[in-house]
Amino acid sequence: MNITVYSTPTCPYCKLAKEYLREKGIAFNDIDVSSDPASANEMVKKSGQMGVPVLDIGGRIIVGWNKSSLEEALNEKNKKPSKISA
C-alpha cells in the first residue's frame, strides 16, 4: 500500500496522523510541503486544499486529521478481493 502524508513540521494534526500510522506499523512517505514547493503544488492538485495534513492512501485523498476516514481508507486497501465461483 502506497501512503503519502503531506505535512509541515509545526502542524499538530499532521503529527497526530503520522503518530497514528506509526502506532499501526504502517509505512508512509512524509513530505514536508513547507520546504518543497513542487510537492505543495502536487498536494493542492490532488486535494484542492492548501491546508495540511493531506493523506494520499493509494489514490484516496483525505484532507485533515480524520481518524475514522483514515481507518476506513486503510481497511479498504487491506481488503483482498473475494473469489467469485461460477
Backbone as a chain_set.jsonl record, in Angstrom:
{"seq": "MNITVYSTPTCPYCKLAKEYLREKGIAFNDIDVSSDPASANEMVKKSGQMGVPVLDIGGRIIVGWNKSSLEEALNEKNKKPSKISA", "coords": {"N": [[0.856, -1.171, 0.0], [0.632, 2.15, -0.901], [1.342, 5.04, 0.745], [1.179, 8.475, 1.266], [1.981, 11.267, 3.197], [1.31, 14.55, 3.294], [2.675, 17.235, 4.874], [3.518, 19.642, 7.502], [6.178, 20.744, 9.655], [5.225, 22.064, 11.954], [2.573, 21.511, 12.326], [0.009, 20.359, 14.327], [-2.004, 18.477, 13.781], [-0.966, 17.06, 11.687], [1.062, 15.735, 13.002], [-0.477, 14.073, 14.657], [-1.702, 12.405, 12.734], [0.531, 11.12, 11.585], [1.621, 9.881, 13.867], [-0.44, 8.089, 14.427], [-0.32, 6.369, 12.17], [2.269, 5.327, 12.537], [1.931, 3.998, 15.014], [0.273, 1.962, 14.19], [2.019, 0.553, 12.702], [2.389, 1.143, 10.038], [3.925, 1.89, 7.065], [4.918, 4.963, 5.558], [5.291, 7.723, 3.276], [6.629, 10.739, 4.098], [6.094, 14.031, 3.372], [7.364, 17.193, 3.567], [5.741, 19.95, 2.998], [6.267, 22.58, 3.461], [8.853, 23.095, 2.839], [9.151, 22.242, 0.295], [8.185, 23.306, -2.55], [7.268, 22.217, -5.017], [6.117, 19.787, -4.288], [4.147, 20.803, -2.632], [2.498, 22.062, -4.51], [1.696, 19.769, -5.907], [0.221, 18.5, -3.899], [-1.919, 20.321, -3.607], [-3.087, 20.085, -6.128], [-3.971, 17.441, -6.022], [-5.751, 17.473, -3.82], [-7.185, 19.848, -3.791], [-6.916, 21.604, -1.776], [-5.124, 23.791, 0.463], [-4.433, 23.39, 3.028], [-2.938, 21.368, 5.636], [-2.919, 18.23, 7.425], [-2.597, 16.347, 4.369], [-3.518, 13.289, 3.223], [-2.589, 10.714, 1.088], [-3.786, 7.803, 0.235], [-3.117, 5.262, -1.469], [-4.241, 6.569, -3.671], [-6.643, 7.479, -2.701], [-7.778, 10.411, -1.276], [-7.417, 12.141, 1.717], [-8.257, 14.867, 3.58], [-7.017, 16.725, 6.212], [-7.026, 15.84, 9.754], [-8.658, 13.052, 10.278], [-9.665, 10.549, 11.861], [-11.543, 8.421, 11.586], [-12.082, 8.387, 8.812], [-9.526, 7.844, 7.9], [-9.05, 5.289, 9.02], [-11.054, 3.882, 7.674], [-10.188, 4.11, 4.985], [-7.741, 2.749, 5.14], [-8.641, 0.2, 5.868], [-10.128, -0.474, 3.583], [-8.087, -0.643, 1.669], [-6.695, -2.794, 2.646], [-8.34, -4.919, 2.302], [-8.821, -7.975, 0.674], [-9.596, -8.94, -2.634], [-12.527, -10.854, -3.045], [-12.98, -14.226, -4.135], [-14.882, -15.188, -6.895], [-17.012, -17.736, -7.607], [-18.068, -19.7, -10.313]], "CA": [[0.0, 0.0, 0.0], [1.419, 3.365, -1.024], [0.748, 6.118, 1.526], [1.951, 9.707, 1.356], [1.437, 12.275, 4.093], [1.793, 15.901, 3.04], [2.593, 17.837, 6.195], [4.503, 20.644, 7.887], [6.723, 20.388, 10.978], [4.544, 22.714, 13.073], [1.154, 21.164, 12.285], [-0.315, 19.334, 15.327], [-2.829, 17.417, 13.188], [-0.031, 16.24, 10.911], [1.73, 14.867, 13.973], [-1.444, 13.044, 15.06], [-1.88, 11.455, 11.631], [1.758, 10.319, 11.459], [1.685, 9.033, 15.06], [-1.413, 7.01, 14.253], [0.234, 5.413, 11.21], [3.412, 4.647, 13.173], [1.406, 3.073, 16.022], [-0.288, 0.813, 13.473], [3.106, -0.108, 11.982], [2.154, 1.363, 8.612], [4.957, 2.724, 6.44], [4.396, 6.052, 4.741], [6.225, 8.718, 2.79], [6.296, 12.021, 4.706], [6.592, 15.145, 2.567], [7.256, 18.499, 4.216], [5.374, 20.891, 1.937], [6.771, 23.922, 3.778], [10.185, 23.238, 2.255], [9.146, 21.622, -1.035], [7.093, 23.942, -3.296], [6.728, 21.33, -6.055], [5.219, 18.845, -3.604], [2.99, 21.58, -2.175], [1.629, 22.185, -5.686], [1.145, 18.429, -6.147], [-0.793, 18.296, -2.864], [-3.083, 21.147, -3.936], [-3.73, 19.48, -7.308], [-4.649, 16.218, -5.595], [-6.778, 17.665, -2.798], [-7.92, 21.09, -3.932], [-6.767, 22.305, -0.498], [-3.772, 24.213, 0.827], [-4.203, 23.005, 4.419], [-2.363, 20.058, 5.91], [-2.311, 17.232, 6.561], [-3.305, 15.685, 3.276], [-3.029, 11.917, 3.113], [-2.897, 10.005, -0.153], [-3.73, 6.378, 0.557], [-3.352, 4.527, -2.704], [-5.103, 7.349, -4.552], [-7.752, 8.074, -1.946], [-7.281, 11.619, -0.63], [-8.056, 12.544, 2.961], [-7.786, 16.186, 3.986], [-7.156, 16.963, 7.639], [-6.956, 14.694, 10.663], [-9.966, 12.434, 10.398], [-9.309, 9.166, 12.209], [-12.485, 7.439, 11.028], [-11.84, 8.296, 7.364], [-8.235, 7.186, 7.734], [-9.258, 3.865, 9.291], [-11.862, 3.342, 6.579], [-9.337, 4.001, 3.799], [-6.772, 1.68, 5.378], [-9.364, -1.072, 5.816], [-10.45, -0.746, 2.176], [-6.863, -1.035, 0.967], [-6.234, -4.084, 3.158], [-9.259, -5.99, 1.911], [-8.434, -8.731, -0.515], [-10.781, -9.239, -3.425], [-13.044, -12.203, -2.832], [-13.087, -15.023, -5.364], [-16.256, -15.466, -7.332], [-17.044, -19.015, -8.289], [-19.16, -19.78, -11.301]], "C": [[0.904, 1.237, 0.0], [0.706, 4.507, -0.306], [1.707, 7.298, 1.569], [1.223, 10.666, 2.284], [2.111, 13.599, 3.746], [1.591, 16.672, 4.339], [3.567, 19.004, 6.324], [4.982, 20.304, 9.299], [5.942, 20.964, 12.153], [3.068, 22.343, 13.195], [0.83, 20.061, 13.299], [-1.157, 18.189, 14.748], [-1.997, 16.501, 12.294], [0.661, 15.243, 11.833], [0.8, 13.749, 14.43], [-1.598, 11.977, 13.981], [-0.66, 10.541, 11.506], [1.944, 9.402, 12.659], [0.763, 7.835, 14.925], [-0.859, 5.938, 13.308], [1.404, 4.638, 11.811], [2.94, 3.625, 14.197], [0.844, 1.811, 15.384], [0.782, 0.048, 12.701], [2.993, 0.048, 10.474], [3.205, 2.325, 8.07], [4.298, 3.799, 5.581], [5.533, 6.979, 4.335], [5.768, 10.065, 3.339], [6.924, 13.139, 3.879], [6.303, 16.454, 3.291], [6.998, 19.547, 3.133], [5.837, 22.313, 2.232], [8.147, 24.158, 3.165], [10.276, 22.669, 0.844], [7.979, 22.171, -1.853], [6.475, 23.048, -4.374], [5.756, 20.328, -5.438], [3.985, 19.553, -3.063], [1.997, 21.761, -3.321], [0.95, 20.864, -6.011], [0.011, 18.141, -5.166], [-2.067, 19.066, -3.192], [-3.824, 20.577, -5.143], [-4.532, 18.24, -6.914], [-5.871, 16.496, -4.736], [-7.679, 18.874, -3.014], [-7.806, 21.967, -2.694], [-5.314, 22.707, -0.276], [-3.434, 23.814, 2.266], [-3.613, 21.613, 4.529], [-2.948, 19.511, 7.204], [-3.231, 16.839, 5.413], [-2.682, 14.308, 3.171], [-3.508, 11.324, 1.793], [-2.688, 8.524, 0.14], [-4.115, 5.61, -0.693], [-4.306, 5.245, -3.647], [-6.323, 7.945, -3.882], [-7.197, 9.232, -1.12], [-8.113, 11.933, 0.607], [-7.424, 13.867, 3.387], [-8.059, 16.373, 5.469], [-7.022, 15.684, 8.445], [-8.364, 14.185, 10.892], [-9.733, 10.943, 10.606], [-10.247, 8.151, 11.578], [-12.307, 7.29, 9.52], [-10.527, 7.585, 7.073], [-8.36, 5.682, 7.956], [-10.037, 3.198, 8.162], [-11.012, 3.13, 5.323], [-8.318, 2.877, 3.952], [-7.438, 0.316, 5.313], [-9.726, -1.45, 4.387], [-9.236, -1.261, 1.434], [-6.36, -2.389, 1.416], [-7.14, -5.24, 2.78], [-8.743, -6.668, 0.647], [-9.697, -9.014, -1.306], [-11.236, -10.677, -3.19], [-13.177, -12.912, -4.174], [-14.555, -15.272, -5.651], [-16.231, -16.79, -8.085], [-18.279, -19.089, -9.186], [-19.928, -21.071, -11.16]], "O": [[1.825, 1.344, 0.809], [-0.395, 4.9, -0.693], [2.89, 7.144, 1.87], [0.012, 10.856, 2.178], [3.325, 13.749, 3.887], [0.474, 16.756, 4.85], [4.328, 19.314, 5.407], [4.266, 19.647, 10.054], [5.991, 20.406, 13.248], [2.387, 22.83, 14.098], [1.319, 18.941, 13.157], [-1.025, 17.047, 15.189], [-2.292, 15.313, 12.162], [0.826, 14.07, 11.497], [1.231, 12.605, 14.577], [-1.621, 10.784, 14.281], [-0.802, 9.33, 11.34], [2.379, 8.262, 12.499], [1.131, 6.71, 15.263], [-0.921, 4.746, 13.61], [1.515, 3.428, 11.614], [3.469, 2.515, 14.258], [0.925, 0.726, 15.959], [0.493, -0.991, 12.109], [3.448, -0.812, 9.72], [3.35, 3.442, 8.566], [3.259, 3.571, 4.961], [6.589, 7.012, 4.966], [4.644, 10.491, 3.076], [8.142, 13.184, 3.708], [5.153, 16.779, 3.587], [7.92, 19.976, 2.44], [5.802, 23.168, 1.347], [8.559, 25.305, 2.991], [11.36, 22.619, 0.263], [6.9, 21.579, -1.861], [5.27, 23.124, -4.614], [4.697, 20.055, -6.002], [2.898, 18.975, -3.036], [0.789, 21.628, -3.123], [-0.233, 20.836, -6.352], [-1.03, 17.607, -5.548], [-3.169, 18.53, -3.071], [-5.055, 20.584, -5.176], [-5.636, 18.02, -7.413], [-6.905, 15.846, -4.89], [-8.793, 18.93, -2.494], [-8.518, 22.964, -2.572], [-4.394, 22.051, -0.763], [-2.276, 23.893, 2.675], [-3.769, 20.785, 3.632], [-3.439, 20.294, 8.017], [-4.452, 16.979, 5.479], [-1.465, 14.174, 3.045], [-4.682, 11.424, 1.437], [-1.557, 8.057, 0.276], [-5.291, 5.344, -0.941], [-5.093, 4.605, -4.344], [-6.97, 8.828, -4.444], [-6.253, 9.051, -0.35], [-9.342, 11.985, 0.554], [-6.206, 13.967, 3.533], [-9.188, 16.202, 5.93], [-6.918, 14.589, 7.892], [-9.159, 14.801, 11.602], [-9.62, 10.177, 9.649], [-9.793, 7.119, 11.082], [-12.375, 6.175, 9.002], [-10.427, 6.816, 6.116], [-7.837, 4.891, 7.171], [-9.716, 2.084, 7.747], [-11.108, 2.087, 4.675], [-8.06, 2.137, 3.003], [-6.868, -0.627, 4.763], [-9.641, -2.621, 4.017], [-9.336, -2.209, 0.656], [-5.67, -3.073, 0.66], [-6.763, -6.404, 2.917], [-8.298, -6.022, -0.302], [-10.747, -9.294, -0.728], [-10.421, -11.598, -3.144], [-13.447, -12.292, -5.202], [-15.352, -15.532, -4.75], [-15.516, -16.941, -9.076], [-19.36, -18.607, -8.85], [-20.878, -21.308, -11.906]]}, "num_chains": 1, "name": "protein.A"}
